[in-house]
Amino acid sequence: MTDREEAEALFSAARAGSSEAWADLYALVRPALFRYARLRLATDDQAEDAVSETMARAIGAADRYQPGAGPVAWLVGICRNVVFETYRSGGRVRTTDPGLLSLGTAPTPEPGPAETALHREEEQGLRAAFDRLGPDDREVLVLRVVVGLDAEESAAALGKRAGAVRMAQSRALGRLRALLEETGPAPQGEVTGP
């Protein structure tokens, strides 16, 4: 059973009144929700609060869930709203750490000084380029690359069509590549999407 199928089954059981299913669903989706919230908020505590608030809202709104991209995308959409509300209420929001986009380019566990310096330079270039992207580009890359949602799930979270998300991701990656070329040497690994 895939994570998406497991989430669907757990959500169905949770909607039917199983508190154990809610707990299992929380355990399954918490890492993705926390990654999303933590990239946007200043502290781990704020991110944990956002995840908790997301699940509380989900429990209260479970009867309004519309089948489609799946409960994970629905929950990420709720979390996205919670993060925006935190921001509007004065909670500190931080810029996404684009170093997380380069998961495949991490140095070996025991890099030498030259490898460490090269990795830092690549990471700084990626951060600079990522920070220059528009908020919509950053958002789609975070959902697709960092959180790991597929196009349909990202579309549900963003309120768009899956094809529009794929196109937005492609354009965002193209802009990121162009910015990387402007800011200096390209990283050793290639920035790609799922």
C-alpha positions in Angstrom: 0.0 0.0 0.0 1.4 3.4 -0.9 1.5 6.3 1.5 -1.3 8.0 -0.5 -3.5 4.8 -0.3 -2.7 4.5 3.4 -3.6 8.1 4.0 -6.9 7.6 2.1 -7.7 4.5 4.2 -6.8 6.2 7.5 -8.7 9.3 6.6 -11.8 7.3 5.8 -11.6 5.5 9.1 -11.0 8.8 10.9 -14.0 10.4 9.3 -16.0 7.5 10.5 -15.0 8.3 14.1 -11.8 6.4 14.8 -9.5 8.4 17.1 -6.8 5.7 16.5 -7.1 6.4 12.7 -6.6 10.2 13.4 -3.5 9.4 15.4 -2.1 7.1 12.7 -2.9 9.7 10.0 -1.1 12.3 12.1 1.9 10.1 12.4 1.9 9.5 8.7 1.6 13.1 7.5 3.3 15.0 10.4 6.8 14.9 8.7 5.5 16.5 5.5 3.4 19.1 7.4 6.3 20.0 9.7 8.8 20.4 6.9 6.4 22.7 5.1 5.6 24.8 8.2 9.2 24.9 9.4 10.4 26.2 6.1 8.0 29.1 6.5 8.1 29.8 10.2 10.9 31.1 12.4 11.0 28.4 15.0 10.4 24.7 15.6 7.7 25.6 18.1 5.8 27.7 15.6 6.0 24.9 13.1 4.7 22.3 15.7 1.9 24.7 16.6 1.0 25.0 13.0 0.9 21.3 12.5 -1.2 20.8 15.6 -3.6 23.6 14.5 -3.8 21.9 11.0 -4.9 18.6 12.5 -7.4 20.3 14.9 -8.9 22.1 11.9 -8.9 18.9 9.8 -10.8 17.1 12.6 -13.4 19.9 12.7 -13.7 20.0 8.9 -13.5 16.4 8.0 -17.1 16.3 6.8 -16.3 19.0 4.2 -13.4 17.1 2.6 -13.9 16.6 -1.1 -12.3 13.5 -2.6 -9.7 14.4 -5.3 -6.0 14.7 -4.8 -6.1 13.1 -1.4 -6.1 13.9 2.2 -2.4 14.8 2.3 -2.9 17.6 -0.2 -6.0 18.7 1.7 -4.0 18.8 4.9 -1.1 20.7 3.3 -3.7 23.2 2.1 -4.9 23.6 5.6 -1.4 23.9 6.9 -0.6 26.5 4.3 -3.6 28.6 5.5 -2.4 28.2 9.1 1.1 29.4 8.2 -0.4 32.4 6.3 -2.5 33.3 9.3 0.5 33.0 11.6 2.3 35.4 9.3 -0.6 37.9 9.2 -0.9 37.8 13.0 2.7 38.9 13.4 4.5 35.6 13.7 7.9 35.7 12.2 8.2 34.0 8.8 11.5 32.9 7.4 12.6 32.4 3.9 12.6 28.8 2.7 16.1 27.2 3.0 16.9 26.3 -0.5 19.7 24.2 0.8 17.0 21.6 1.3 16.4 21.6 -2.4 19.9 20.2 -3.0 19.3 17.0 -1.0 21.0 14.9 -3.8 24.1 17.1 -3.8 25.1 16.7 -0.1 28.8 16.0 0.4 30.0 12.6 1.6 29.7 12.0 5.4 33.4 13.0 6.0 34.3 15.6 3.4 37.7 17.1 3.2 38.3 20.9 3.6 38.1 21.5 -0.2 34.8 19.5 -0.5 33.3 21.4 2.4 34.3 24.8 0.9 32.9 23.8 -2.5 29.6 22.6 -0.9 29.2 25.8 1.0 29.8 27.9 -2.1 27.3 25.8 -4.0 24.8 26.1 -1.2 25.2 29.9 -1.0 24.7 30.2 -4.7 21.6 28.1 -4.5 20.3 30.2 -1.6 21.0 33.5 -3.4 19.3 32.3 -6.5 16.3 30.8 -4.7 15.8 34.0 -2.7 15.6 35.9 -6.0 12.7 33.7 -7.2 9.2 35.1 -6.8 7.0 33.7 -4.0 4.9 31.6 -6.3 8.0 30.0 -7.8 9.3 29.3 -4.3 6.0 27.9 -3.2 5.6 25.4 -6.0 9.2 24.2 -5.6 8.8 23.7 -1.9 5.6 21.7 -2.3 7.0 19.6 -5.1 10.7 19.2 -4.2 11.0 19.7 -0.5 7.6 18.4 0.8 7.4 15.8 -2.0 3.8 16.2 -3.1 3.0 15.1 -6.6 1.4 17.5 -9.1 -2.2 16.5 -8.2 -1.6 17.0 -4.5 0.3 20.3 -5.0 -2.6 21.4 -7.2 -5.1 20.7 -4.5 -3.0 22.6 -1.9 -2.6 25.6 -4.2 -6.1 25.6 -5.7 -4.8 25.0 -9.2 -4.9 22.3 -11.9 -2.2 19.6 -11.9 -1.1 20.7 -15.4 -0.7 24.3 -14.2 1.4 23.1 -11.3 3.7 21.0 -13.6 4.1 24.0 -15.9 4.8 26.3 -12.9 7.4 23.9 -11.6 9.1 23.7 -15.0 9.2 27.5 -15.3 10.4 27.9 -11.7 13.2 25.4 -12.3 14.1 27.2 -15.5 14.2 30.5 -13.7 16.2 29.0 -10.8 18.8 27.5 -13.3 19.1 30.9 -15.0 19.6 32.6 -11.7 22.2 30.0 -10.7 24.1 30.7 -13.9 24.0 34.5 -13.1 25.2 34.1 -9.5 28.3 32.0 -10.3 29.4 28.4 -10.9 26.6 25.9 -11.2 26.3 23.3 -8.4 27.8 19.9 -9.1 24.4 18.3 -8.8 21.5 19.3 -10.9 18.4 20.9 -9.5 15.5 18.8 -10.6 11.9 18.2 -9.6 10.0 15.0 -9.0 
